[in-house]
């Protein structure tokens, strides 16, 4: 069964950048869409970005468009989230998720496996 492990979170000042990584186990990574979600204290988990199995289609939440970029390297079984121009409201635990279909999904229940999360804190 697939395991997802996020890394790259940390503390950064407003306006700074971070790149999150999610490493996936298994031989079927290239067949599946991947997504990033985040959850801040006291709030529901929300969609951030998604990418289809071959990287040809990407989708972003309005709150991160123009600042975040999702990408994947299927040879490395890894998906990335490049986060630029970070704002305090981006502070959250960020989760990587795998959907067992090639096409992207924008809803939490479209995904079949989840990582443990990595914390991103943006100071003002």
C-alpha positions in Angstrom: 0.0 0.0 0.0 1.2 3.5 -0.8 3.0 5.6 1.8 3.3 9.4 1.4 5.9 11.4 3.3 5.9 15.2 3.3 8.9 17.4 4.0 10.1 20.9 3.6 7.9 22.8 6.1 9.2 25.3 8.5 9.2 28.9 9.8 9.5 31.7 7.2 8.9 35.4 7.2 6.1 36.9 5.2 7.2 37.4 1.6 9.5 34.4 1.7 9.4 31.1 0.0 9.3 27.4 0.8 9.3 24.2 -1.3 7.4 21.2 0.0 8.1 17.7 -1.2 6.0 14.6 -1.0 7.7 11.2 -1.6 5.4 8.3 -2.5 6.1 4.6 -2.4 4.8 2.1 -4.9 5.1 1.4 -8.6 1.9 3.1 -9.7 2.7 6.7 -8.8 2.8 7.8 -12.4 -0.8 6.6 -13.0 -2.3 8.7 -10.2 -3.2 12.4 -9.7 -1.8 14.1 -6.6 -3.0 17.0 -4.5 -2.0 19.3 -1.7 -4.4 20.3 1.1 -3.9 22.4 4.2 -5.5 22.8 7.6 -5.1 25.7 10.0 -6.0 25.5 13.7 -9.8 25.6 14.2 -10.5 25.3 10.4 -11.5 22.5 8.0 -9.0 21.0 5.7 -9.0 22.9 2.4 -7.9 22.2 -1.2 -4.7 24.0 -2.3 -3.5 22.5 -5.6 -3.7 19.3 -7.7 -1.9 17.8 -10.7 -2.9 15.0 -12.9 -0.9 11.8 -13.5 1.4 13.1 -16.2 1.7 16.7 -15.0 -0.3 18.1 -18.0 -3.1 19.7 -16.0 -2.9 21.7 -12.7 -5.5 23.4 -10.6 -5.2 25.9 -7.7 -7.3 27.4 -5.0 -8.0 31.1 -5.7 -6.2 32.0 -2.5 -2.8 30.7 -3.9 -3.0 31.3 -7.6 0.0 33.2 -8.9 2.0 32.4 -5.7 2.1 28.5 -5.5 3.1 26.0 -8.1 2.5 22.3 -8.0 4.8 20.0 -10.0 5.8 16.3 -10.1 8.8 14.2 -11.1 7.4 10.7 -11.8 10.9 9.3 -12.2 11.4 10.2 -8.5 7.9 9.4 -7.3 7.7 12.9 -5.9 5.3 15.8 -6.0 6.3 19.4 -5.1 4.6 22.5 -3.9 6.6 25.7 -4.5 5.3 28.5 -2.3 6.3 32.0 -3.0 5.2 35.4 -1.6 4.0 33.6 1.6 1.5 35.3 3.8 0.6 34.8 7.5 -2.7 33.3 6.4 -0.8 30.5 4.6 0.1 29.2 8.0 -1.2 25.6 8.3 -0.3 21.9 8.3 0.1 20.9 4.6 -0.9 17.4 3.5 0.0 15.5 0.4 -2.7 13.2 -1.0 -3.0 10.6 -3.8 -6.0 9.9 -6.0 -6.2 6.5 -7.6 -7.2 8.0 -11.0 -5.2 9.9 -13.6 -7.5 13.0 -13.5 -7.4 15.5 -10.8 -9.9 15.9 -8.0 -10.6 19.1 -6.0 -12.5 17.5 -3.1 -11.0 15.7 0.0 -13.1 12.6 -0.6 -11.7 12.2 -4.1 -8.3 11.1 -2.6 -7.4 7.7 -1.4 -4.2 8.1 0.6 -2.8 10.8 2.8 0.6 11.8 4.2 1.2 12.8 7.8 1.5 16.5 7.1 4.2 19.1 7.4 3.9 22.4 9.3 4.3 25.7 7.5 4.4 28.8 9.7 4.6 32.3 8.2 5.5 35.2 10.5 4.6 38.8 10.0 
